[in-house]
Amino acid sequence: MIENVQLLFSILGLIAFIFLVLELALDIDTVAGRFVSKIKKSNAKSKNREED
């Protein structure tokens, strides 16, 4: 039973990882894509502040 649960979670983790890679590679406009773009924008803003 425990092995089945671990297998299920590993498959879900793999699917989540694939989706994350696809979001970063293709910039798909989904909820996760918007979240990633917000992070990228905030990182760019913080970099601009550091340069000043």
N, CA, C and O atoms as a Tripos MOL2 file, in Angstrom:
@<TRIPOS>MOLECULE
protein
  208   207    52     0     0
PROTEIN
NO_CHARGES

@<TRIPOS>ATOM
      1 N           0.8290   -1.2080    0.0000 N.3       1 MET1
      2 CA          0.0000    0.0000    0.0000 C.3       1 MET1
      3 C           0.8620    1.2560    0.0000 C.2       1 MET1
      4 O           0.6120    2.1870   -0.7660 O.2       1 MET1
      5 N           1.8870    1.2810    0.8690 N.am      2 ILE2
      6 CA          2.7600    2.4550    0.9490 C.3       2 ILE2
      7 C           3.4900    2.6620   -0.3780 C.2       2 ILE2
      8 O           3.6580    3.7960   -0.8250 O.2       2 ILE2
      9 N           3.9220    1.5710   -1.0050 N.am      3 GLU3
     10 CA          4.6170    1.6870   -2.2850 C.3       3 GLU3
     11 C           3.7200    2.3330   -3.3330 C.2       3 GLU3
     12 O           4.1850    3.1400   -4.1380 O.2       3 GLU3
     13 N           2.4340    1.9830   -3.3280 N.am      4 ASN4
     14 CA          1.5000    2.5660   -4.2920 C.3       4 ASN4
     15 C           1.3550    4.0690   -4.0830 C.2       4 ASN4
     16 O           1.2810    4.8330   -5.0450 O.2       4 ASN4
     17 N           1.3160    4.4890   -2.8180 N.am      5 VAL5
     18 CA          1.1930    5.9170   -2.5120 C.3       5 VAL5
     19 C           2.4410    6.6560   -2.9800 C.2       5 VAL5
     20 O           2.3430    7.7320   -3.5700 O.2       5 VAL5
     21 N           3.6080    6.0840   -2.7190 N.am      6 GLN6
     22 CA          4.8570    6.7130   -3.1540 C.3       6 GLN6
     23 C           4.9110    6.8010   -4.6730 C.2       6 GLN6
     24 O           5.3590    7.8080   -5.2210 O.2       6 GLN6
     25 N           4.4600    5.7600   -5.3500 N.am      7 LEU7
     26 CA          4.4380    5.7590   -6.8100 C.3       7 LEU7
     27 C           3.5100    6.8480   -7.3280 C.2       7 LEU7
     28 O           3.8480    7.5680   -8.2680 O.2       7 LEU7
     29 N           2.3350    6.9660   -6.7100 N.am      8 LEU8
     30 CA          1.3710    7.9860   -7.1160 C.3       8 LEU8
     31 C           1.9630    9.3830   -6.9630 C.2       8 LEU8
     32 O           1.8460   10.2140   -7.8640 O.2       8 LEU8
     33 N           2.6040    9.6430   -5.8120 N.am      9 PHE9
     34 CA          3.1820   10.9590   -5.5820 C.3       9 PHE9
     35 C           4.3490   11.2430   -6.5170 C.2       9 PHE9
     36 O           4.5230   12.3770   -6.9630 O.2       9 PHE9
     37 N           5.1460   10.2260   -6.8170 N.am     10 SER10
     38 CA          6.2660   10.4370   -7.7340 C.3      10 SER10
     39 C           5.7580   10.7500   -9.1380 C.2      10 SER10
     40 O           6.3390   11.5790   -9.8380 O.2      10 SER10
     41 N           4.6760   10.0910   -9.5530 N.am     11 ILE11
     42 CA          4.0930   10.3760  -10.8710 C.3      11 ILE11
     43 C           3.5310   11.7940  -10.8980 C.2      11 ILE11
     44 O           3.7370   12.5290  -11.8630 O.2      11 ILE11
     45 N           2.8170   12.1790   -9.8310 N.am     12 LEU12
     46 CA          2.2620   13.5360   -9.7650 C.3      12 LEU12
     47 C           3.3800   14.5770   -9.7640 C.2      12 LEU12
     48 O           3.2590   15.6200  -10.4070 O.2      12 LEU12
     49 N           4.4590   14.2980   -9.0490 N.am     13 GLY13
     50 CA          5.5910   15.2120   -9.0240 C.3      13 GLY13
     51 C           6.2340   15.3450  -10.3900 C.2      13 GLY13
     52 O           6.6260   16.4400  -10.7960 O.2      13 GLY13
     53 N           6.3430   14.2320  -11.0980 N.am     14 LEU14
     54 CA          6.9150   14.2490  -12.4440 C.3      14 LEU14
     55 C           6.0410   15.0690  -13.3880 C.2      14 LEU14
     56 O           6.5490   15.8580  -14.1840 O.2      14 LEU14
     57 N           4.7230   14.8790  -13.2960 N.am     15 ILE15
     58 CA          3.7950   15.6500  -14.1350 C.3      15 ILE15
     59 C           3.9090   17.1390  -13.8210 C.2      15 ILE15
     60 O           3.9400   17.9690  -14.7300 O.2      15 ILE15
     61 N           3.9720   17.4740  -12.5340 N.am     16 ALA16
     62 CA          4.1020   18.8750  -12.1350 C.3      16 ALA16
     63 C           5.4040   19.4640  -12.6630 C.2      16 ALA16
     64 O           5.4290   20.6080  -13.1190 O.2      16 ALA16
     65 N           6.4890   18.6900  -12.6060 N.am     17 PHE17
     66 CA          7.7820   19.1530  -13.1040 C.3      17 PHE17
     67 C           7.7320   19.3970  -14.6080 C.2      17 PHE17
     68 O           8.2580   20.3980  -15.0960 O.2      17 PHE17
     69 N           7.0960   18.4790  -15.3450 N.am     18 ILE18
     70 CA          6.9700   18.6400  -16.7980 C.3      18 ILE18
     71 C           6.1780   19.9000  -17.1190 C.2      18 ILE18
     72 O           6.5510   20.6630  -18.0090 O.2      18 ILE18
     73 N           5.0750   20.1200  -16.3880 N.am     19 PHE19
     74 CA          4.2800   21.3240  -16.6210 C.3      19 PHE19
     75 C           5.0940   22.5770  -16.3300 C.2      19 PHE19
     76 O           5.0000   23.5600  -17.0650 O.2      19 PHE19
     77 N           5.8950   22.5540  -15.2630 N.am     20 LEU20
     78 CA          6.7210   23.7110  -14.9230 C.3      20 LEU20
     79 C           7.7220   23.9980  -16.0350 C.2      20 LEU20
     80 O           7.9060   25.1530  -16.4180 O.2      20 LEU20
     81 N           8.3690   22.9610  -16.5570 N.am     21 VAL21
     82 CA          9.3270   23.1310  -17.6530 C.3      21 VAL21
     83 C           8.6260   23.6920  -18.8850 C.2      21 VAL21
     84 O           9.1510   24.5840  -19.5510 O.2      21 VAL21
     85 N           7.4390   23.1690  -19.1880 N.am     22 LEU22
     86 CA          6.6920   23.6730  -20.3430 C.3      22 LEU22
     87 C           6.3120   25.1350  -20.1480 C.2      22 LEU22
     88 O           6.3930   25.9230  -21.0900 O.2      22 LEU22
     89 N           5.9010   25.5070  -18.9420 N.am     23 GLU23
     90 CA          5.5590   26.9020  -18.6560 C.3      23 GLU23
     91 C           6.7660   27.8010  -18.9100 C.2      23 GLU23
     92 O           6.6420   28.8480  -19.5440 O.2      23 GLU23
     93 N           7.9280   27.3940  -18.4160 N.am     24 LEU24
     94 CA          9.1220   28.2180  -18.5750 C.3      24 LEU24
     95 C           9.5610   28.2710  -20.0320 C.2      24 LEU24
     96 O          10.0130   29.3120  -20.5080 O.2      24 LEU24
     97 N           9.4310   27.1540  -20.7410 N.am     25 ALA25
     98 CA          9.9140   27.0910  -22.1140 C.3      25 ALA25
     99 C           8.9840   27.8170  -23.0800 C.2      25 ALA25
    100 O           9.4440   28.4960  -23.9990 O.2      25 ALA25
    101 N           7.6860   27.6750  -22.8720 N.am     26 LEU26
    102 CA          6.7250   28.1900  -23.8460 C.3      26 LEU26
    103 C           5.9890   29.4310  -23.3630 C.2      26 LEU26
    104 O           5.2920   30.0700  -24.1510 O.2      26 LEU26
    105 N           6.1250   29.7930  -22.0780 N.am     27 ASP27
    106 CA          5.3830   30.9150  -21.4900 C.3      27 ASP27
    107 C           3.8950   30.8170  -21.8010 C.2      27 ASP27
    108 O           3.2980   31.7580  -22.3240 O.2      27 ASP27
    109 N           3.3090   29.6810  -21.4780 N.am     28 ILE28
    110 CA          1.8810   29.4860  -21.6900 C.3      28 ILE28
    111 C           1.1180   30.4120  -20.7460 C.2      28 ILE28
    112 O           1.4840   30.5560  -19.5790 O.2      28 ILE28
    113 N           0.0570   31.0360  -21.2520 N.am     29 ASP29
    114 CA         -0.7000   31.9900  -20.4460 C.3      29 ASP29
    115 C          -1.7470   31.2480  -19.6210 C.2      29 ASP29
    116 O          -2.9430   31.3200  -19.9020 O.2      29 ASP29
    117 N          -1.2830   30.5410  -18.6110 N.am     30 THR30
    118 CA         -2.1760   29.8800  -17.6670 C.3      30 THR30
    119 C          -1.9560   30.5020  -16.3000 C.2      30 THR30
    120 O          -1.1670   31.4360  -16.1580 O.2      30 THR30
    121 N          -2.6420   29.9940  -15.3060 N.am     31 VAL31
    122 CA         -2.4620   30.5250  -13.9530 C.3      31 VAL31
    123 C          -1.0030   30.4020  -13.5320 C.2      31 VAL31
    124 O          -0.4250   31.3520  -13.0020 O.2      31 VAL31
    125 N          -0.4030   29.2300  -13.7670 N.am     32 ALA32
    126 CA          0.9980   29.0340  -13.4100 C.3      32 ALA32
    127 C           1.8940   29.9470  -14.2450 C.2      32 ALA32
    128 O           2.8860   30.4720  -13.7390 O.2      32 ALA32
    129 N           1.5510   30.1400  -15.5210 N.am     33 GLY33
    130 CA          2.3240   31.0200  -16.3900 C.3      33 GLY33
    131 C           2.3070   32.4530  -15.8950 C.2      33 GLY33
    132 O           3.3300   33.1380  -15.9100 O.2      33 GLY33
    133 N           1.1370   32.9040  -15.4550 N.am     34 ARG34
    134 CA          1.0370   34.2640  -14.9110 C.3      34 ARG34
    135 C           1.8520   34.3820  -13.6370 C.2      34 ARG34
    136 O           2.5080   35.3960  -13.4020 O.2      34 ARG34
    137 N           1.8070   33.3280  -12.8050 N.am     35 PHE35
    138 CA          2.5640   33.3270  -11.5540 C.3      35 PHE35
    139 C           4.0590   33.4090  -11.8350 C.2      35 PHE35
    140 O           4.7800   34.1620  -11.1800 O.2      35 PHE35
    141 N           4.5240   32.6280  -12.8170 N.am     36 VAL36
    142 CA          5.9400   32.6330  -13.1870 C.3      36 VAL36
    143 C           6.3390   33.9990  -13.7330 C.2      36 VAL36
    144 O           7.4130   34.5040  -13.4060 O.2      36 VAL36
    145 N           5.4830   34.6050  -14.5660 N.am     37 SER37
    146 CA          5.8160   35.9110  -15.1330 C.3      37 SER37
    147 C           5.8610   36.9760  -14.0410 C.2      37 SER37
    148 O           6.6710   37.9000  -14.1150 O.2      37 SER37
    149 N           4.9960   36.8580  -13.0230 N.am     38 LYS38
    150 CA          5.0590   37.8010  -11.8990 C.3      38 LYS38
    151 C           6.3910   37.6740  -11.1800 C.2      38 LYS38
    152 O           7.0000   38.6790  -10.8120 O.2      38 LYS38
    153 N           6.8470   36.4390  -10.9770 N.am     39 ILE39
    154 CA          8.1360   36.2170  -10.3160 C.3      39 ILE39
    155 C           9.2620   36.8150  -11.1600 C.2      39 ILE39
    156 O          10.1620   37.4610  -10.6240 O.2      39 ILE39
    157 N           9.2140   36.6020  -12.4810 N.am     40 LYS40
    158 CA         10.2450   37.1540  -13.3620 C.3      40 LYS40
    159 C          10.2580   38.6780  -13.2910 C.2      40 LYS40
    160 O          11.3260   39.2890  -13.2380 O.2      40 LYS40
    161 N           9.0630   39.3010  -13.2890 N.am     41 LYS41
    162 CA          8.9850   40.7630  -13.2190 C.3      41 LYS41
    163 C           9.5380   41.2730  -11.8980 C.2      41 LYS41
    164 O          10.2800   42.2540  -11.8790 O.2      41 LYS41
    165 N           9.1870   40.6220  -10.7930 N.am     42 SER42
    166 CA          9.6680   41.0660   -9.4870 C.3      42 SER42
    167 C          11.1840   40.8900   -9.3960 C.2      42 SER42
    168 O          11.8640   41.7170   -8.7890 O.2      42 SER42
    169 N          11.7180   39.8290   -9.9910 N.am     43 ASN43
    170 CA         13.1670   39.6420  -10.0130 C.3      43 ASN43
    171 C          13.8430   40.7390  -10.8250 C.2      43 ASN43
    172 O          14.8970   41.2410  -10.4360 O.2      43 ASN43
    173 N          13.2410   41.1140  -11.9510 N.am     44 ALA44
    174 CA         13.8060   42.1730  -12.7840 C.3      44 ALA44
    175 C          13.7890   43.4970  -12.0300 C.2      44 ALA44
    176 O          14.7450   44.2680  -12.1100 O.2      44 ALA44
    177 N          12.7050   43.7680  -11.2960 N.am     45 LYS45
    178 CA         12.6210   45.0100  -10.5230 C.3      45 LYS45
    179 C          13.6930   45.0430   -9.4470 C.2      45 LYS45
    180 O          14.3390   46.0710   -9.2470 O.2      45 LYS45
    181 N          13.8880   43.9280   -8.7520 N.am     46 SER46
    182 CA         14.8830   43.8960   -7.6870 C.3      46 SER46
    183 C          16.2930   44.0540   -8.2640 C.2      46 SER46
    184 O          17.1520   44.6700   -7.6340 O.2      46 SER46
    185 N          16.5360   43.5040   -9.4550 N.am     47 LYS47
    186 CA         17.8440   43.6700  -10.0920 C.3      47 LYS47
    187 C          18.0800   45.1310  -10.4630 C.2      47 LYS47
    188 O          19.1880   45.6430  -10.3010 O.2      47 LYS47
    189 N          17.0390   45.8040  -10.9620 N.am     48 ASN48
    190 CA         17.1690   47.2170  -11.3150 C.3      48 ASN48
    191 C          17.4690   48.0570  -10.0780 C.2      48 ASN48
    192 O          18.2550   49.0020  -10.1510 O.2      48 ASN48
    193 N          16.8600   47.7310   -8.9540 N.am     49 ARG49
    194 CA         17.1180   48.4690   -7.7180 C.3      49 ARG49
    195 C          18.5560   48.2670   -7.2630 C.2      49 ARG49
    196 O          19.1970   49.2040   -6.7860 O.2      49 ARG49
    197 N          19.0670   47.0420   -7.4100 N.am     50 GLU50
    198 CA         20.4380   46.7630   -6.9810 C.3      50 GLU50
    199 C          21.4450   47.5480   -7.8100 C.2      50 GLU50
    200 O          22.4830   47.9610   -7.2930 O.2      50 GLU50
    201 N          21.1510   47.7590   -9.0960 N.am     51 GLU51
    202 CA         22.0800   48.4820   -9.9650 C.3      51 GLU51
    203 C          22.1430   49.9680   -9.6310 C.2      51 GLU51
    204 O          23.1760   50.6040   -9.8340 O.2      51 GLU51
    205 N          21.0350   50.5320   -9.1140 N.am     52 ASP52
    206 CA         20.9960   51.9700   -8.7960 C.3      52 ASP52
    207 C          21.8250   52.3120   -7.6180 C.2      52 ASP52
    208 O          21.8940   53.4770   -7.2270 O.2      52 ASP52
@<TRIPOS>BOND
     1     1     2 1
     2     2     3 1
     3     3     4 2
     4     3     5 am
     5     5     6 1
     6     6     7 1
     7     7     8 2
     8     7     9 am
     9     9    10 1
    10    10    11 1
    11    11    12 2
    12    11    13 am
    13    13    14 1
    14    14    15 1
    15    15    16 2
    16    15    17 am
    17    17    18 1
    18    18    19 1
    19    19    20 2
    20    19    21 am
    21    21    22 1
    22    22    23 1
    23    23    24 2
    24    23    25 am
    25    25    26 1
    26    26    27 1
    27    27    28 2
    28    27    29 am
    29    29    30 1
    30    30    31 1
    31    31    32 2
    32    31    33 am
    33    33    34 1
    34    34    35 1
    35    35    36 2
    36    35    37 am
    37    37    38 1
    38    38    39 1
    39    39    40 2
    40    39    41 am
    41    41    42 1
    42    42    43 1
    43    43    44 2
    44    43    45 am
    45    45    46 1
    46    46    47 1
    47    47    48 2
    48    47    49 am
    49    49    50 1
    50    50    51 1
    51    51    52 2
    52    51    53 am
    53    53    54 1
    54    54    55 1
    55    55    56 2
    56    55    57 am
    57    57    58 1
    58    58    59 1
    59    59    60 2
    60    59    61 am
    61    61    62 1
    62    62    63 1
    63    63    64 2
    64    63    65 am
    65    65    66 1
    66    66    67 1
    67    67    68 2
    68    67    69 am
    69    69    70 1
    70    70    71 1
    71    71    72 2
    72    71    73 am
    73    73    74 1
    74    74    75 1
    75    75    76 2
    76    75    77 am
    77    77    78 1
    78    78    79 1
    79    79    80 2
    80    79    81 am
    81    81    82 1
    82    82    83 1
    83    83    84 2
    84    83    85 am
    85    85    86 1
    86    86    87 1
    87    87    88 2
    88    87    89 am
    89    89    90 1
    90    90    91 1
    91    91    92 2
    92    91    93 am
    93    93    94 1
    94    94    95 1
    95    95    96 2
    96    95    97 am
    97    97    98 1
    98    98    99 1
    99    99   100 2
   100    99   101 am
   101   101   102 1
   102   102   103 1
   103   103   104 2
   104   103   105 am
   105   105   106 1
   106   106   107 1
   107   107   108 2
   108   107   109 am
   109   109   110 1
   110   110   111 1
   111   111   112 2
   112   111   113 am
   113   113   114 1
   114   114   115 1
   115   115   116 2
   116   115   117 am
   117   117   118 1
   118   118   119 1
   119   119   120 2
   120   119   121 am
   121   121   122 1
   122   122   123 1
   123   123   124 2
   124   123   125 am
   125   125   126 1
   126   126   127 1
   127   127   128 2
   128   127   129 am
   129   129   130 1
   130   130   131 1
   131   131   132 2
   132   131   133 am
   133   133   134 1
   134   134   135 1
   135   135   136 2
   136   135   137 am
   137   137   138 1
   138   138   139 1
   139   139   140 2
   140   139   141 am
   141   141   142 1
   142   142   143 1
   143   143   144 2
   144   143   145 am
   145   145   146 1
   146   146   147 1
   147   147   148 2
   148   147   149 am
   149   149   150 1
   150   150   151 1
   151   151   152 2
   152   151   153 am
   153   153   154 1
   154   154   155 1
   155   155   156 2
   156   155   157 am
   157   157   158 1
   158   158   159 1
   159   159   160 2
   160   159   161 am
   161   161   162 1
   162   162   163 1
   163   163   164 2
   164   163   165 am
   165   165   166 1
   166   166   167 1
   167   167   168 2
   168   167   169 am
   169   169   170 1
   170   170   171 1
   171   171   172 2
   172   171   173 am
   173   173   174 1
   174   174   175 1
   175   175   176 2
   176   175   177 am
   177   177   178 1
   178   178   179 1
   179   179   180 2
   180   179   181 am
   181   181   182 1
   182   182   183 1
   183   183   184 2
   184   183   185 am
   185   185   186 1
   186   186   187 1
   187   187   188 2
   188   187   189 am
   189   189   190 1
   190   190   191 1
   191   191   192 2
   192   191   193 am
   193   193   194 1
   194   194   195 1
   195   195   196 2
   196   195   197 am
   197   197   198 1
   198   198   199 1
   199   199   200 2
   200   199   201 am
   201   201   202 1
   202   202   203 1
   203   203   204 2
   204   203   205 am
   205   205   206 1
   206   206   207 1
   207   207   208 2
@<TRIPOS>SUBSTRUCTURE
     1 MET1         2 RESIDUE 1 A MET
     2 ILE2         6 RESIDUE 1 A ILE
     3 GLU3        10 RESIDUE 1 A GLU
     4 ASN4        14 RESIDUE 1 A ASN
     5 VAL5        18 RESIDUE 1 A VAL
     6 GLN6        22 RESIDUE 1 A GLN
     7 LEU7        26 RESIDUE 1 A LEU
     8 LEU8        30 RESIDUE 1 A LEU
     9 PHE9        34 RESIDUE 1 A PHE
    10 SER10       38 RESIDUE 1 A SER
    11 ILE11       42 RESIDUE 1 A ILE
    12 LEU12       46 RESIDUE 1 A LEU
    13 GLY13       50 RESIDUE 1 A GLY
    14 LEU14       54 RESIDUE 1 A LEU
    15 ILE15       58 RESIDUE 1 A ILE
    16 ALA16       62 RESIDUE 1 A ALA
    17 PHE17       66 RESIDUE 1 A PHE
    18 ILE18       70 RESIDUE 1 A ILE
    19 PHE19       74 RESIDUE 1 A PHE
    20 LEU20       78 RESIDUE 1 A LEU
    21 VAL21       82 RESIDUE 1 A VAL
    22 LEU22       86 RESIDUE 1 A LEU
    23 GLU23       90 RESIDUE 1 A GLU
    24 LEU24       94 RESIDUE 1 A LEU
    25 ALA25       98 RESIDUE 1 A ALA
    26 LEU26      102 RESIDUE 1 A LEU
    27 ASP27      106 RESIDUE 1 A ASP
    28 ILE28      110 RESIDUE 1 A ILE
    29 ASP29      114 RESIDUE 1 A ASP
    30 THR30      118 RESIDUE 1 A THR
    31 VAL31      122 RESIDUE 1 A VAL
    32 ALA32      126 RESIDUE 1 A ALA
    33 GLY33      130 RESIDUE 1 A GLY
    34 ARG34      134 RESIDUE 1 A ARG
    35 PHE35      138 RESIDUE 1 A PHE
    36 VAL36      142 RESIDUE 1 A VAL
    37 SER37      146 RESIDUE 1 A SER
    38 LYS38      150 RESIDUE 1 A LYS
    39 ILE39      154 RESIDUE 1 A ILE
    40 LYS40      158 RESIDUE 1 A LYS
    41 LYS41      162 RESIDUE 1 A LYS
    42 SER42      166 RESIDUE 1 A SER
    43 ASN43      170 RESIDUE 1 A ASN
    44 ALA44      174 RESIDUE 1 A ALA
    45 LYS45      178 RESIDUE 1 A LYS
    46 SER46      182 RESIDUE 1 A SER
    47 LYS47      186 RESIDUE 1 A LYS
    48 ASN48      190 RESIDUE 1 A ASN
    49 ARG49      194 RESIDUE 1 A ARG
    50 GLU50      198 RESIDUE 1 A GLU
    51 GLU51      202 RESIDUE 1 A GLU
    52 ASP52      206 RESIDUE 1 A ASP
